[in-house]
C-alpha cells in the first residue's frame, strides 16, 4: 500500500487508482477484494497514512499522533452524534493528550456550538454536557452558557424531547443526573422519560427523588399492565423487589397472578413484543419467583393462581406439571378442579367473543405501529428541530403544528399498541359451523317487512359498512352472535325494535 501511495501523484490515491495499478497485472479481482479490505483496516491504525475520505489515502512524511488521527476521524463525520461519541471515546484512551491542539480543537467545536443560538436546544444541551464532561477530565475549557440557561424555559414535553434526542448513553446519564439535581419537578421529568429508557438505574433515581410518587407509579403500572405495557415490562425485566411491591400496596400473589395473565396473553399472540415473553419467563422461572411463591403461599392464595397456572400457554407442559407437583407436595389434597369442571360444567358450544381480527389485519396494524415509531415520530422530531431554527417560537406556526402532531402521534402509538396487546388473532379453525360469529356470512329476514339482507361479520379493523361487512361487536352483531339457522332474534336499540330470522350461515375464507 505504501509503495503504491509513494509512486502516486502527491503521494495520494483512491482505492480505484491503486486497483488499476495491480489488477489484472499482479492480482485478480478476487484477490484485490481481500487486499482492499486489508488496506482499509491498516489505514485506520497506521500513523503514516491519512484517510482523506472513505476511499482516498495519503502517505505522510512524518507519523501522525493518536490525537491527530482522532481529529481526522472527528472531522470526517458530519453527524453531530458521531462527533460526540468520537470525542468521548477518545477521552478514555489511555495515554491520549487531552491538552493537545488536536484534542482541544474537537472540544472547541462543541464550545462554539453551545454559543450559536441558531442551533436547537437539545443539541446545544448535549454539547454543553460534553464540554462539562471534558472539564471534569481536566481539559482547559469552559462554557459561557450554563445548563440552567438552556433548560429553565422548557416545558415537560420539551424536557422529555431533549432526552430522546441525546445521541449517546453518557449524555443521557449526565442529563438525568443534572435534572435530578436542579429541577424542582425532577420526578415528573424522570417519569415522562422512563418509557423511553426503562432501566433499573432510572427506577432507582425516580425512587430517590420522590419515593411517594414512584410507588404510586409502580402501583398504577402493575394494576393496569396492559395500559402501561412498557413500564410494566421494565419492572418485570429488572426483577422488581418485594419491598417495591409492599410500598406500592401490591400483594405478592396479586403480582404473580398479573405476571401469569400477562404471560398467557402475549403467548397467545395477543402481544406485540417477544421480549415481554422472555422477561416474564425470566422473572417467573429463572429468578424462581413462581417457585418461591408456591413454596410459601397459603392454600387460598394458590387456589387463586392455580387456574392461571395449569392452563397457561406461556409455560411448557413439563413446567406446568412441575409446578402442580410442587403445590401437591405441600397440599396433597389440593383440587385443581380439572376433572370436576369437565364433569360438572355443562357443555356449551359458543363462538369467540370480544375484540378480534384476522392475521392480515393484525400485521397491517402492527406495520402502522412500527411506521409511527420508526418513521413518523422521527420525521416529526426532525420537523420540530427544523422549525426551532426558524426563530421566535411564539409566532412559529410550523413549530406549533409539529409539536401538536407529535402529541397526536404519541397518543396514536399508545392507542394502537394497547389494541394490539388485547386483540385476539382469529383463524379459520376458530370459526364454528352453523353459528353466527366472526368470519361468517349471514343471510337474515326482517320479519317486520319481509325484506332480506346479507351481512358478513368480522372485527372493527375489517369493518366496511358500505359493503355490508360489519363489526361482530356492533349492535346487530351482538344480537345475532352464537345464534343458528332458523332462530328468530329480537332486540331493541334505543327506541327502535328489530326482529330478524336467520336464513343461512356460511364460513368466509380469510
KEFIPA-749603 format. One record per residue (C-alpha): x, y, z; residue number from 1. Coordinates in pm, 1 decimal, always signed. Example, Ala and Ser with C-alpha at 12.3 -4.5 7.8 and 13.67 -1.06 7.14 Angstrom:
BEGIN
R       px       py       pz seq
R  +1230.0   -450.0   +780.0   1
R  +1367.0   -106.0   +714.0   2
REM end
This chain:
BEGIN
R       px       py       pz seq
R     +0.0     +0.0     +0.0   1
R   +273.3   +245.7    +97.3   2
R   +461.7   +164.5   -224.4   3
R   +154.5   +241.5   -432.9   4
R    +95.2   +568.6   -249.0   5
R   +462.5   +670.7   -274.4   6
R   +454.9   +632.3   -651.6   7
R   +123.4   +819.8   -683.8   8
R    +87.8  +1190.5   -755.4   9
R   +129.5  +1389.1   -430.1  10
R   +150.2  +1052.5   -252.0  11
R   -229.4  +1038.3   -269.9  12
R   -452.4   +779.7   -436.4  13
R   -800.7   +634.9   -426.6  14
R   -870.3   +265.9   -389.2  15
R   -974.4   +255.6   -755.4  16
R   -646.0   +413.1   -865.5  17
R   -449.8   +161.1   -659.6  18
R   -657.3   -122.0   -803.5  19
R   -585.2     -7.8  -1158.4  20
R   -212.4    -35.3  -1082.5  21
R   -222.6   -400.7   -972.7  22
R   -528.5   -556.7  -1142.6  23
R   -500.2   -762.3  -1355.7  24
R   -122.0   -735.1  -1399.4  25
R    -38.7   -856.9  -1046.5  26
R   -366.6   -952.8   -874.0  27
R   -702.7  -1091.0   -982.6  28
R  -1027.4   -911.0   -897.0  29
R  -1099.3  -1166.9   -627.6  30
R   -753.0  -1127.1   -473.4  31
R   -793.2   -748.9   -480.8  32
R  -1119.2   -773.3   -282.7  33
R   -924.9   -932.3     +1.8  34
R   -634.2   -687.7    -28.2  35
R   -864.6   -382.2    -30.7  36
R  -1023.9   -489.8   +297.8  37
R   -676.2   -520.0   +449.8  38
R   -585.1   -173.8   +320.0  39
R   -888.6    -20.0   +488.2  40
R   -801.4   -184.9   +821.0  41
R   -433.9    -85.8   +809.6  42
R   -513.4   +273.5   +714.1  43
R   -711.3   +325.5  +1032.8  44
R   -414.4   +249.1  +1259.2  45
R   -104.0   +328.5  +1050.1  46
R    +40.8   +665.6  +1166.9  47
R   +193.9   +727.1   +820.5  48
R   -139.2   +706.3   +637.3  49
R   -416.0   +966.5   +636.5  50
R   -768.3   +873.0   +534.1  51
R   -888.7  +1179.6   +344.2  52
R  -1231.1  +1032.7   +279.8  53
R  -1375.2   +685.0   +273.3  54
R  -1162.0   +572.7    -22.7  55
R   -880.2   +823.5    -62.3  56
R   -546.6   +779.1   +117.1  57
R   -234.0   +994.3   +163.6  58
R   +116.2   +883.8   +261.3  59
R   +266.1  +1116.6   +526.3  60
R   +631.1  +1214.1   +551.3  61
R   +607.5  +1201.5   +930.5  62
R   +387.1   +981.6  +1152.0  63
R    +65.9  +1129.6  +1288.0  64
R    -12.5  +1131.1  +1657.7  65
R   -302.4   +948.7  +1813.2  66
R   -470.1  +1286.2  +1872.6  67
R   -428.5  +1388.5  +1507.9  68
R   -577.4  +1062.5  +1382.0  69
R   -871.4  +1100.6  +1616.1  70
R   -925.1  +1457.9  +1497.7  71
R   -921.4  +1344.3  +1134.4  72
R  -1186.4  +1085.2  +1217.5  73
R  -1383.3  +1354.2  +1400.9  74
R  -1376.6  +1589.1  +1100.9  75
R  -1475.7  +1305.0   +869.6  76
R  -1812.1  +1278.4  +1046.1  77
R  -2086.5  +1524.8   +960.6  78
R  -2330.2  +1367.1  +1208.1  79
R  -2338.7  +1551.9  +1542.0  80
R  -2393.1  +1233.6  +1744.3  81
R  -2093.3  +1057.0  +1590.5  82
R  -1875.6  +1355.7  +1671.1  83
R  -1995.2  +1335.2  +2031.5  84
R  -1913.8   +964.7  +2061.0  85
R  -1574.4  +1012.1  +1888.2  86
R  -1466.4  +1274.8  +2141.8  87
R  -1598.7  +1085.2  +2443.9  88
R  -1436.1   +759.4  +2333.8  89
R  -1107.9   +939.1  +2262.6  90
R  -1106.0  +1091.7  +2611.0  91
R  -1099.5   +738.8  +2756.4  92
R   -795.2   +623.7  +2554.0  93
R   -501.5   +560.5  +2782.0  94
R   -214.5   +798.6  +2713.7  95
R   -404.7  +1044.5  +2495.3  96
R   -301.2  +1407.9  +2543.9  97
R   -618.2  +1592.8  +2647.2  98
R   -437.9  +1928.3  +2611.1  99
R   -304.2  +1874.3  +2258.7 100
R   -410.1  +2115.8  +1987.2 101
R   -599.9  +1841.7  +1801.0 102
R   -794.8  +1734.2  +2107.4 103
R   -869.5  +2093.5  +2211.0 104
R   -995.7  +2170.0  +1858.6 105
R  -1256.7  +1893.8  +1899.1 106
R  -1367.7  +2034.1  +2234.6 107
R  -1381.4  +2390.7  +2095.1 108
R  -1619.3  +2270.6  +1825.7 109
R  -1872.7  +2193.9  +2099.4 110
R  -1797.6  +2517.7  +2289.1 111
R  -1875.5  +2717.5  +1975.2 112
R  -2185.4  +2504.5  +1910.9 113
R  -2330.3  +2597.9  +2250.6 114
R  -2298.9  +2971.1  +2185.7 115
R  -2469.8  +2960.8  +1845.4 116
R  -2839.1  +3031.5  +1913.5 117
R  -2928.4  +2910.7  +1564.5 118
R  -2866.4  +2554.9  +1685.5 119
R  -3159.4  +2376.0  +1850.2 120
R  -3181.0  +2345.9  +2228.9 121
R  -3142.7  +1963.2  +2256.4 122
R  -2812.0  +1954.3  +2068.1 123
R  -2686.1  +2268.1  +2247.0 124
R  -2759.0  +2095.2  +2578.0 125
R  -2574.2  +1783.3  +2462.4 126
R  -2279.6  +1998.9  +2351.4 127
R  -2280.8  +2156.4  +2698.7 128
R  -2283.9  +1814.0  +2864.8 129
R  -1984.0  +1712.4  +2653.1 130
R  -1789.6  +2027.8  +2740.4 131
R  -1860.9  +1990.2  +3112.2 132
R  -1755.3  +1625.5  +3092.9 133
R  -1425.1  +1730.7  +2938.7 134
R  -1379.6  +1995.6  +3207.1 135
R  -1414.4  +1727.1  +3474.1 136
R  -1133.3  +1534.7  +3300.0 137
R   -901.9  +1834.6  +3326.8 138
R   -942.1  +1977.6  +2976.8 139
R   -893.6  +2357.4  +2998.3 140
R  -1232.0  +2455.6  +2859.7 141
R  -1541.3  +2629.4  +2995.1 142
R  -1878.8  +2731.4  +2860.2 143
R  -2022.4  +3081.8  +2882.7 144
R  -2370.6  +2928.6  +2875.9 145
R  -2496.3  +2725.7  +3175.1 146
R  -2723.6  +2424.5  +3179.3 147
R  -2990.5  +2631.9  +3353.6 148
R  -2971.5  +2896.5  +3078.6 149
R  -3080.1  +2637.6  +2821.7 150
R  -3307.1  +2427.7  +3040.5 151
R  -3509.7  +2671.5  +3251.2 152
R  -3771.2  +2773.8  +2992.2 153
R  -3850.7  +2422.7  +2866.5 154
R  -4189.3  +2263.7  +2939.8 155
R  -4228.3  +1897.1  +3039.5 156
R  -4266.2  +1769.5  +2681.6 157
R  -3960.3  +1965.8  +2569.7 158
R  -3755.0  +1826.5  +2859.6 159
R  -3857.8  +1477.7  +2750.0 160
R  -3772.0  +1562.1  +2387.5 161
R  -3425.0  +1675.6  +2491.6 162
R  -3360.2  +1336.3  +2648.8 163
R  -3495.7  +1149.0  +2345.4 164
R  -3271.9  +1349.8  +2111.7 165
R  -2949.9  +1297.8  +2304.9 166
R  -2722.6  +1085.2  +2090.4 167
R  -2530.1   +871.1  +2336.9 168
R  -2570.4   +685.3  +2665.0 169
R  -2320.1   +902.6  +2854.6 170
R  -2507.4  +1220.6  +2761.3 171
R  -2838.5  +1068.6  +2873.3 172
R  -2692.1   +967.1  +3210.2 173
R  -2543.7  +1311.8  +3269.9 174
R  -2870.9  +1478.1  +3168.8 175
R  -3069.4  +1265.5  +3416.1 176
R  -2821.1  +1350.0  +3691.7 177
R  -2846.5  +1724.9  +3622.3 178
R  -3226.1  +1716.0  +3603.5 179
R  -3238.4  +1530.2  +3936.0 180
R  -3009.8  +1788.5  +4098.3 181
R  -3154.8  +2111.1  +3957.7 182
R  -3522.2  +2068.0  +3860.4 183
R  -3778.6  +2107.0  +4140.8 184
R  -4013.9  +1895.8  +3928.7 185
R  -3744.0  +1639.9  +3850.8 186
R  -3962.0  +1338.8  +3927.9 187
R  -4220.7  +1432.9  +3663.5 188
R  -3942.6  +1458.4  +3402.5 189
R  -3794.9  +1121.4  +3501.5 190
R  -4133.3   +950.4  +3487.2 191
R  -4200.2  +1103.9  +3144.2 192
R  -3874.6   +967.7  +3001.1 193
R  -3892.6   +630.0  +3179.1 194
R  -4086.5   +451.7  +2897.9 195
R  -3809.1   +550.6  +2654.2 196
R  -3536.8   +428.2  +2889.2 197
R  -3686.6   +167.0  +3124.4 198
R  -3372.4    +82.3  +3318.7 199
R  -3306.2    -25.5  +3673.6 200
R  -3084.7   +282.0  +3723.3 201
R  -3364.3   +521.2  +3628.6 202
R  -3609.6   +333.9  +3852.3 203
R  -3376.2   +388.9  +4147.5 204
R  -3329.7   +753.8  +4054.6 205
R  -3708.8   +805.7  +4048.0 206
R  -3739.3   +632.7  +4383.8 207
R  -3472.7   +854.3  +4541.2 208
R  -3613.8  +1179.0  +4400.2 209
R  -3974.0  +1122.5  +4515.1 210
R  -4049.3   +788.9  +4687.5 211
R  -4425.2   +853.9  +4718.2 212
R  -4477.6   +942.0  +4353.1 213
R  -4258.9   +649.1  +4248.1 214
R  -4462.1   +398.7  +4448.0 215
R  -4786.5   +541.8  +4311.2 216
R  -4643.1   +496.9  +3960.1 217
R  -4542.2   +137.5  +4035.3 218
R  -4890.0    +66.9  +4167.1 219
R  -5054.1   +223.1  +3859.7 220
R  -4836.0    +24.9  +3618.7 221
R  -4884.3   -307.6  +3793.5 222
R  -5258.2   -268.6  +3836.8 223
R  -5304.7   -167.4  +3472.9 224
R  -5030.2   -360.1  +3297.9 225
R  -5194.8   -351.9  +2953.8 226
R  -5227.6    +26.9  +2956.1 227
R  -4871.3    +67.2  +3089.0 228
R  -4707.9   -216.4  +2898.0 229
R  -4362.0    -62.6  +2855.4 230
R  -4324.8    +36.9  +3219.7 231
R  -4472.3   -292.9  +3342.5 232
R  -4225.2   -480.3  +3122.2 233
R  -3940.8   -276.0  +3267.2 234
R  -4043.0   -354.8  +3624.3 235
R  -4063.8   -724.2  +3538.7 236
R  -3734.1   -726.0  +3348.9 237
R  -3548.9   -556.4  +3631.2 238
R  -3682.9   -808.7  +3882.2 239
R  -3899.5   -580.9  +4095.7 240
R  -3832.3   -644.0  +4463.3 241
R  -4075.1   -744.4  +4737.9 242
R  -4009.3   -409.4  +4904.9 243
R  -4131.9   -222.1  +4595.8 244
R  -4447.3   -433.7  +4585.5 245
R  -4509.9   -374.9  +4955.0 246
R  -4466.6     +1.4  +4923.8 247
R  -4698.1     +3.5  +4623.5 248
R  -4954.3   -193.6  +4830.7 249
R  -4936.5   -483.4  +4582.4 250
R  -4955.2   -831.1  +4736.1 251
R  -4711.2  -1094.2  +4608.1 252
R  -4994.7  -1324.2  +4497.4 253
R  -5156.6  -1038.2  +4303.8 254
R  -4830.2   -965.4  +4123.3 255
R  -4765.7  -1331.5  +4040.1 256
R  -5120.5  -1355.7  +3905.6 257
R  -5065.9  -1042.7  +3694.5 258
R  -4742.9  -1188.8  +3552.9 259
R  -4915.9  -1518.9  +3471.5 260
R  -5202.6  -1337.1  +3298.6 261
R  -4958.4  -1122.6  +3101.3 262
R  -4754.0  -1428.8  +3002.0 263
R  -5066.9  -1613.2  +2890.5 264
R  -5182.4  -1309.4  +2691.5 265
R  -4860.5  -1248.2  +2496.0 266
R  -4804.0  -1622.5  +2441.9 267
R  -5139.0  -1646.4  +2259.4 268
R  -5013.9  -1391.7  +2008.4 269
R  -5201.5  -1106.2  +2168.6 270
R  -4889.4   -901.7  +2247.4 271
R  -4658.3   -728.6  +2003.2 272
R  -4323.9   -775.7  +2176.6 273
R  -4149.9  -1112.8  +2203.8 274
R  -3917.1   -954.6  +2458.2 275
R  -4209.1   -947.3  +2702.9 276
R  -4236.7  -1325.5  +2696.2 277
R  -3865.7  -1356.0  +2769.5 278
R  -3871.7  -1107.1  +3057.8 279
R  -4185.7  -1260.3  +3212.9 280
R  -4041.8  -1612.3  +3194.3 281
R  -3711.7  -1482.1  +3328.5 282
R  -3876.9  -1333.7  +3636.7 283
R  -4124.3  -1616.6  +3698.4 284
R  -3895.8  -1912.4  +3627.7 285
R  -3527.4  -1818.8  +3604.3 286
R  -3540.0  -1593.2  +3908.9 287
R  -3764.9  -1853.6  +4076.3 288
R  -4037.9  -1604.4  +4168.8 289
R  -4311.7  -1860.1  +4095.5 290
R  -4130.6  -2145.9  +4270.1 291
R  -4059.9  -1926.7  +4572.7 292
R  -4420.6  -1810.0  +4586.9 293
R  -4559.1  -2165.1  +4571.3 294
R  -4323.0  -2276.1  +4848.0 295
R  -4454.0  -2014.9  +5093.8 296
R  -4808.6  -1922.6  +4981.1 297
R  -5117.7  -2024.2  +5173.4 298
R  -5365.9  -2262.9  +5012.7 299
R  -5629.8  -1992.5  +4932.5 300
R  -5361.0  -1789.7  +4753.2 301
R  -5259.6  -2094.7  +4549.1 302
R  -5623.8  -2163.9  +4461.6 303
R  -5643.9  -1814.0  +4315.9 304
R  -5348.8  -1861.9  +4079.4 305
R  -5397.5  -2235.4  +4004.6 306
R  -5630.8  -2194.0  +3700.4 307
R  -5394.0  -1935.3  +3551.5 308
R  -5104.5  -2172.8  +3606.9 309
R  -5232.5  -2507.4  +3478.4 310
R  -5377.0  -2367.4  +3154.0 311
R  -5103.1  -2111.9  +3081.4 312
R  -4967.5  -2147.2  +2726.0 313
R  -4663.5  -1941.7  +2818.2 314
R  -4539.9  -2236.3  +3024.1 315
R  -4438.6  -2568.8  +2877.1 316
R  -4637.3  -2878.7  +2972.8 317
R  -4339.3  -3001.2  +3176.4 318
R  -4320.6  -2670.8  +3363.2 319
R  -4693.6  -2677.1  +3438.0 320
R  -4668.4  -3032.8  +3571.2 321
R  -4363.8  -2941.4  +3782.4 322
R  -4546.8  -2651.7  +3947.2 323
R  -4856.6  -2866.5  +4002.9 324
R  -4637.1  -3128.8  +4171.0 325
R  -4481.8  -2859.6  +4391.2 326
R  -4827.9  -2749.1  +4504.9 327
R  -4935.1  -3109.2  +4570.9 328
R  -4620.0  -3173.9  +4775.9 329
R  -4739.0  -2903.0  +5017.0 330
R  -5112.2  -2970.4  +4993.7 331
R  -5165.0  -3336.9  +4888.7 332
R  -5541.9  -3299.0  +4860.7 333
R  -5522.4  -2977.9  +4656.7 334
R  -5802.7  -2980.2  +4399.7 335
R  -5714.5  -2818.3  +4067.9 336
R  -6078.3  -2879.0  +3962.1 337
R  -5969.6  -3000.9  +3618.7 338
R  -6181.7  -3320.5  +3622.3 339
R  -6460.2  -3168.9  +3825.5 340
R  -6502.2  -2889.0  +3578.2 341
R  -6511.0  -3134.4  +3290.5 342
R  -6777.5  -3344.9  +3464.1 343
R  -6994.5  -3076.3  +3616.5 344
R  -6968.5  -2790.4  +3373.7 345
R  -7236.7  -2825.6  +3107.7 346
R  -7104.7  -2847.2  +2756.0 347
R  -7181.5  -2515.6  +2595.6 348
R  -7094.1  -2451.1  +2234.4 349
R  -7014.6  -2085.5  +2191.0 350
R  -6830.0  -1876.5  +1935.2 351
R  -6544.8  -1644.8  +2027.9 352
R  -6640.5  -1302.8  +2156.4 353
R  -6461.4   -975.2  +2218.7 354
R  -6204.1   -779.9  +2021.7 355
R  -6092.4   -999.3  +1728.8 356
R  -5911.9   -962.4  +1397.9 357
R  -5760.7  -1155.9  +1107.8 358
R  -5385.6  -1216.4  +1088.0 359
R  -5376.8   -986.5   +782.8 360
R  -5536.7   -701.0   +978.3 361
R  -5305.6   -762.2  +1275.0 362
R  -4998.1   -743.3  +1051.3 363
R  -5131.6   -426.6   +887.2 364
R  -5191.3   -257.4  +1223.4 365
R  -4855.5   -375.9  +1354.4 366
R  -4690.5   -225.5  +1045.3 367
R  -4874.0   +101.3  +1119.9 368
R  -4738.4    +92.0  +1476.3 369
R  -4382.3    +34.5  +1353.5 370
R  -4421.0   +310.9  +1093.7 371
R  -4534.4   +558.2  +1361.3 372
R  -4240.5   +466.9  +1585.9 373
R  -3963.5   +437.7  +1326.2 374
R  -4072.7   +685.8  +1058.4 375
R  -4347.2   +929.8  +1154.6 376
R  -4226.3  +1023.8  +1503.8 377
R  -3858.7  +1067.3  +1398.6 378
R  -3976.0  +1271.5  +1097.7 379
R  -4188.0  +1494.2  +1322.0 380
R  -3899.8  +1535.6  +1567.9 381
R  -3687.5  +1649.0  +1273.0 382
R  -3961.4  +1894.4  +1173.9 383
R  -3967.0  +2029.7  +1530.5 384
R  -3589.7  +2069.8  +1518.7 385
R  -3606.2  +2246.8  +1182.3 386
R  -3893.0  +2469.5  +1294.8 387
R  -3698.9  +2574.8  +1606.4 388
R  -3428.3  +2708.9  +1381.7 389
R  -3675.4  +2948.7  +1217.6 390
R  -3670.9  +3183.8  +1514.4 391
R  -3928.6  +3310.5  +1767.0 392
R  -4125.6  +3005.9  +1881.5 393
R  -4418.7  +3217.8  +1996.0 394
R  -4503.0  +3313.8  +1637.0 395
R  -4373.3  +2998.6  +1473.9 396
R  -4675.6  +2814.9  +1328.1 397
R  -4456.6  +2539.6  +1180.2 398
R  -4312.5  +2466.0  +1524.3 399
R  -4654.3  +2461.6  +1694.1 400
R  -4801.2  +2236.9  +1424.1 401
R  -4510.1  +1993.4  +1451.5 402
R  -4541.3  +1986.5  +1831.1 403
R  -4916.9  +1920.5  +1813.9 404
R  -4859.0  +1648.5  +1555.9 405
R  -4601.2  +1484.6  +1785.4 406
R  -4860.0  +1476.0  +2067.6 407
R  -5112.8  +1321.7  +1825.8 408
R  -4862.4  +1056.1  +1713.6 409
R  -4772.1   +970.2  +2074.6 410
R  -5139.8   +919.1  +2157.7 411
R  -5199.7   +721.7  +1837.7 412
R  -4899.8   +499.5  +1913.7 413
R  -5021.2   +432.0  +2267.6 414
R  -5377.4   +358.4  +2148.7 415
R  -5263.7   +122.3  +1873.6 416
R  -5012.7    -53.6  +2099.9 417
R  -5286.1   -114.3  +2357.7 418
R  -5522.2   -251.7  +2092.0 419
R  -5255.2   -483.5  +1952.9 420
R  -5185.9   -611.9  +2301.7 421
R  -5551.1   -701.5  +2365.0 422
R  -5685.8   -823.1  +2028.6 423
R  -5729.4  -1194.6  +1952.0 424
R  -5597.9  -1313.2  +1616.2 425
R  -5855.8  -1544.5  +1458.1 426
R  -5804.4  -1830.7  +1215.8 427
R  -6047.4  -2039.5  +1011.5 428
R  -6035.0  -2310.7  +1277.9 429
R  -6181.9  -2062.0  +1529.0 430
R  -6499.8  -2019.0  +1321.0 431
R  -6776.5  -2260.9  +1426.5 432
R  -7004.7  -2421.8  +1170.0 433
R  -7366.5  -2311.9  +1178.2 434
R  -7331.6  -2025.5  +1426.9 435
R  -7318.0  -1651.4  +1374.1 436
R  -6975.6  -1520.6  +1467.5 437
R  -6651.8  -1372.8  +1343.4 438
R  -6579.2  -1484.7   +986.4 439
R  -6936.9  -1573.3   +885.2 440
R  -7169.0  -1450.2   +609.0 441
R  -7527.5  -1440.1   +737.6 442
R  -7848.5  -1400.0   +536.4 443
R  -8136.0  -1270.8   +750.6 444
R  -8505.4  -1193.5   +705.8 445
R  -8657.8   -879.8   +852.3 446
R  -8980.6  -1028.0   +987.7 447
R  -9144.5   -684.7  +1004.3 448
R  -9125.0   -600.4   +634.4 449
R  -9018.3   -941.4   +485.8 450
R  -8700.3   -792.1   +334.4 451
R  -8377.9   -989.9   +317.0 452
R  -8022.0   -871.2   +368.0 453
R  -7682.1  -1040.3   +394.7 454
R  -7410.0   -931.7   +635.9 455
R  -7051.1  -1051.8   +669.5 456
R  -6920.8  -1032.4  +1026.2 457
R  -6558.8   -960.0  +1115.5 458
R  -6391.4   -724.4  +1365.1 459
R  -6364.9   -345.6  +1377.2 460
R  -6039.5   -348.3  +1174.7 461
R  -6209.3   -529.9   +884.3 462
R  -6540.9   -343.8   +907.3 463
R  -6671.6   -190.2   +582.8 464
R  -7040.8    -96.8   +630.7 465
R  -7077.4    +26.9   +271.8 466
R  -7018.4   -333.7   +160.7 467
R  -7222.2   -487.0   +444.8 468
R  -6908.0   -602.2   +631.1 469
R  -6999.4   -542.9   +994.8 470
R  -6807.0   -548.2  +1322.1 471
R  -6932.7   -850.6  +1517.2 472
R  -6936.4   -625.6  +1824.8 473
R  -7177.4   -378.3  +1661.0 474
R  -7536.1   -390.5  +1795.7 475
R  -7669.0   -624.7  +1524.8 476
R  -7364.5   -848.3  +1563.1 477
R  -7408.6   -860.2  +1940.2 478
R  -7772.9   -957.3  +1889.3 479
R  -7710.3  -1234.4  +1635.0 480
R  -7383.8  -1378.9  +1768.1 481
R  -7389.7  -1752.6  +1852.0 482
R  -7742.1  -1799.6  +1707.3 483
R  -7821.7  -2066.9  +1446.1 484
R  -8019.5  -2103.4  +1122.6 485
R  -8394.2  -2090.6  +1181.6 486
R  -8376.1  -1889.5  +1501.2 487
R  -8551.5  -1554.4  +1530.0 488
R  -8373.1  -1281.8  +1721.9 489
R  -8547.5   -979.6  +1870.5 490
R  -8359.5   -682.2  +2008.8 491
R  -8400.8   -311.9  +2070.9 492
R  -8170.4    -22.3  +2001.8 493
R  -8277.0   +298.9  +2168.3 494
R  -8646.2   +348.8  +2084.5 495
R  -8632.3   +110.6  +1785.6 496
R  -8712.1   -261.8  +1793.0 497
R  -8590.7   -523.8  +1543.0 498
R  -8679.9   -884.1  +1460.5 499
R  -8463.3  -1099.4  +1232.5 500
R  -8485.1  -1464.7  +1130.1 501
R  -8156.3  -1631.4  +1035.0 502
R  -8191.2  -1795.0   +691.1 503
R  -7835.0  -1911.4   +623.7 504
R  -7482.8  -1901.7   +770.9 505
R  -7163.8  -1955.9   +571.5 506
R  -6796.5  -1950.4   +667.3 507
R  -6590.8  -1685.2   +488.9 508
R  -6234.6  -1755.1   +378.5 509
R  -5982.0  -1513.6   +533.4 510
REM end
